[in-house]
Amino acid sequence: MTSAGRGLAGFLTPVGGVGKGGPHSRLLAPHPPWVWGYHVGIEGVVTGPEASGAHVDTQGGPVTPAREIGRDVKQWFHGFTPAGTTAIAAALVVSVAAADVYTGPGVDVTLLYLGPIAFGTFFAGLGPGIGLALLAAVCGVESSRLSGENLAPPVLTWNAAQQLGVFLLVAVVLDAFKKRLLHEQHAARTDPLTSLSNRRAFVEAAWLELERGRRHGRPLSLLYIDCDDFKLVNDRLGHVAGDAVLSAVGVTLKQAVRGLDTVARLGGDEFGVLLPEVDRAGAVALAERLRLQLRETLAGRGDAVTFSIGVVTFLRPPASVDEMILRADELMYEAKRSGKDRWRAGTWGASETEA
């Protein structure tokens, strides 16, 4: 086979897996006799920015130097503990006080204290922020005294109280802003019905796993799960009952996977389970277990709902998350066409000798 042919030889090998069917020894065999395969997709093609040597970030766009610096700074800050962050902020407060003494009574540096207070509050919390506000107020009084500024005690007390009030206000407002920001970030990545990750969070997690796969060469698997005939539940029992079914599915999926796996509601009655460093055998075993657990959970509630699952394992990462989801979605629909209540599995990116 030519090198060009090998470059185009990415293939998907679906494994016919009826959940009710044969022994797991057949399911886990590397090349079972009943494997049927077909060549799809293009493997090994360098596209877009990567072709010119540019880096690609987790959102699929080229990484500019400014974005790389911003990401490095963010990672650097997150490497500090709250105590370390507070110590840095306190040192900055003392530095501002020293500058205040050096410049003399003619220069007011009150605004410069706000930077360390904001830094400590945002990265360490409200408690350290209040402590930094108190420290800044004390430093402000002492720097005024050491710089030779002669103020009457009532004036000095008023100035100190005014500064402390401003510093505390900044700390409280910034802490409330941070909490609101974190809440909005969580809500933007969470499905409100099932409390699982939503499609946006799933795509972000999948991009990170694709990057890890490219660096370390480890397998990555994805389960694409669809509720069979879910529309009948809504039509027969109403949307409230349908929502209850989806919530039960979310709870069951979350309890059945590892902490490092990502479970998401991808839309409607479709769910995705991202399995880092899991090969086809492990993904197939999990798909069968989930199929049985989901059916048992819903049967106990009186809901006769079954599930079709597409199982795809990537030995080499695909070009994009969309391609990853597409492969799993195709296998899921193949399971539906084969009679529903079953799974179909395939491997993407294996060499031709593994077919």
N, C-alpha and C positions, 0 to 999 in steps of 0.2 A: 504494500500500500504506500502511495507517495506521501511526502510530508504534508502536501496541501490536503490530501485526503484525510490524513490523521488530524489536521487542524479543524476539519469539519465533521469529525466523527463523534461528537457528543451524542449520546443516545440515551433514551429513556426506556427502561425495561420494566413494564408493569408486571406485577406478580398477582396472578389470580387468587384472591383470598376471600373466600366466603366465610364470614365470621362463624357460621355454624359448622364449618367443615372440618378438614382433616387434621392430622396430628401436627404439633408444633415442630417436630423434627423436619417435616416437609417445608414448613413455613420458613425455617431458619437455614435451610440448605443454601449454599452459596449459589448454585446454579441448578435449580430443580428441573426435572425433565419437562414440566408443564409450563415453564416460562415462555411467554410469547413476547417478542420485542419488535420495536420499530424505531427507525432513526428519526429524530426530530431535533430542531434547534441547531445552533452553531456553537461549537466549543472551541476555545483557544483563540478567538478573534479579539484583538486589542482595538478598542473603540474610543472615540471622543478624546477628552483631555489626556487619557492614559497613553494614547498613541504618541503624543508629543512629549511624554515624560512628566506631565503634570500630575500632582497628587489629586486625589478625589476624596472629598470629605464624606461623612456619613449621611449627608443629604443628597449626595450625588453630584454636587457642583464642584468646580475647581477650587482648591484651597489657596487663597492668596496669602502673601506674607503677613498682611495685617491680621487675617483670620487665624493663621497659625500662632502669631504672637498672643492674640486674645485668648485662644484655647490654652496655650501654655501658662499664661498668667492665671487663668481660672483654675487650672489644675494645681498650680503652685499654692494659691490661697486655700484650696480645699485640703491641702496636705497639712495645714496647721490645726492643732487642737484648739478648743476655746481658750484654754489657759495660755497657750503660746500667742494666740491672736491678741488677748488682753494685755499680755506683757509687751508686745510690740506697740500697741496703741498707747499704753502708759508711758513707754519710752518717748513716743512722739509728743505726748502732752508735756513731759518734762523738757523736751527740746524746744517746744514753743515758748515755754516759760523762760528758758535760758535766753532765747532770742529776744523776748520781751525785756529782760534785764539789760541785755547788751544794747538795744536800740534806745533805751532811756524812756522817760515819761512822755515824750512828744509823739510817740507812735503807739497806736492801739492795735493789738494783735488778737483781739477777742475772737474774730472770725476764724483765725487759724486753729483755734481749739476745736472747732466743729468737725474738722476732718478726722482726727483720731477718734473722737466720740462716735461719729457715724460709722467709721471702719469697725470699731470694736463692737458696736451694737449690732450691726448687720451680720457679722461673721461669728460673734460669740454669744449674742443674746442680750435681752433687756437688762438682766442683773449686772453683767459687766459694764453695760452702757451707763447705768446709773452710777456705778463706782467710778467710771472714768469722768462722768460729769462732776461728781464731788471733788475728784482729784484736780480737774481743770479749774474749778472755782477756787480751791485752796491755792493752787499755783498762781492763779491770777492775782490774789491778794498778796501773796509773798513777793511776786515779781514787782508789784507796785511799790512795796515797802523797800525792797533791795535796790530798785532803780532810783530811789531818792524822791519819789513822789510823796509829798507831805499832804495827807488828807485827814480831815477830821474823822474821828471814829464813826459818827453817824453816816457820813458820806461813804466811807470805806465799807461799812456794813451794807448800805443800800446798793452799792456797785456789786458787791459780792453776791447779794441775794438776786439781783437782776441777772447777773451772769449765770448763776446756778439755775434760775428758772428757765432761761433760754436753753441751756445745755440739757436739762431734763426734758424739756419739750421736744428737742431734736431727737433724743433717745427714744422717747415714747412714740412719737410719730413714725420714726423710721422702723421701729419694731412692729408697729401695727401695719405699716406698708409691706414689710417683709412677710408677715403672716398672711396678708391678703394675697400677695404675689404667689406664695407657695400654694395657697388654696386654689387660685385660678389655674396654676400650672397643673395641679393634680386633677382638677375638674376637666381641663382640656384634654387629658389623657385617660380619662376613666369613663366607662360606659355607665350611665346613671341607673340603669335597670339591674344589671348583674354585678356591678362594682368590679368588673374585670377591666383590663386595659381595653381601650378602643382601638380602632384601626390605625389612628395616628401614632399612638404609643407602640403598637405592634410593628409598624414600619420602621420606627426609630430603633427599636430593639433588634429587628432583623438586619438593619444596615450595620449595626455594631458587630453582630455575629458574623456577617459576611466578611467584614474587615478582619476579624480574628481568624476566620477560616483561611483567608488569603495569606495571612502571616504564618500560621502554624500548620496548615494543611490538614486540619481535622474535619471529620464529617459533620454535617448539619442536616437535621431532619425537620420536617414540618408535617403536622396533621391538619387536614382541612375537613371539618366536621359539619354536616348539614342534617337538620331534623327532617326526616321523611314525612311528607304530607302534613306539614305543620299548619298549612292554611285550613285544613279540615278542623283542627283544634279551635282556631279562632272562629270559624263559621259555626261550629256545633256548640261550643261552650262559651264563646265570647272572648274578647281581647284580654280581659282580666285573667282568665284561666291561661291564655297563651303566655302572658307575661310571667305568671307563676311557673310555667314550664321552663321558660328561658332562665329564670332565676335559679331553679333547681339544677338545670344543666350547668350553669356557671359555678355553683357551689361544688358540684360533683367533680368537675374538671379541675378546679383549684385544689381540691383535697387530694387528687390522684397523682399530681405531678410533683417534681422536685422544686425546691425554692428558686433555683436558677433558671427554670423554664419560664417562658412567657405564654400566658393564656389570655386570649383576647376575643371579644365579640367583634367580628369583622363586618357585621351588618345583617339585619333581619334575624334569621334563624341559623346563621353560619358562624362557626367559631374556628379559631386557629390556635394550635399549640406548637410553639417553637421549641425545638429540642437541641440545644448545643451539644456537640461531641457525642451524639447518639447515632449509631449505625442503623442499617436497615433492619437487622434482626431485633434490636431494641425498640425501634419505632413500631414495627409490626406487632411485637408483643404488647406494647402499650396500647396500640389501637384496638386490639382484640379485647384487652381488659377494660378499656373505656367503653367500648360498645356494650359489653355485658353489664357493667356498672350503671351506665346511663339507662339502659332498658329496665334494669331491676329497680332503680330509683324511681323512675316514672311509673312503672307498673304498680309500685307500692302506693302511689298517689292516685291510681285509677286512670292514668293517662297512657294509652297504648301507643306510644311514640317510639319509632325506631330511628336508627342513625346510619347514614352512609358516610364513609370516611375515605379520604384520599391521603395516602402516605407516600411522601417523596423524600428521598435521602440524596444529598449532594455530596459526592466525594471531592469535587472541586466546586468552589462557590460559583453560582450563576452571575450573570452580568448585573442583575438588578433584583430588588425585592419583588417587583412586578412579575418578573419571570419566575421567581420562586413560587409565588402564589398561583400563577397560571398553571404550572406543572401539577401542583397539588389539586387545584380546582378541576383540571381535566380528569385526574384519576378519581376524584369524588363523583363526577358525573358518570364515569365508566361504571363505578359501583352502583349507581342508581339505575343505569340501563341494564345492569346484570340482575336486577331483582330487589335492590335496596336491602337495608339491614345487613350490611357487609362492608368490607374494606377492599381497596385496591392499592397495591404498593408498587413503587418503581424507584430505580436508582438512576441518578443523572450524573454524568461526568466520569463514568468508569471507562477504562481503556477497552479497546476492542477485544482483547484477549479475555476479558471478564464477561463477555456476553453469554 
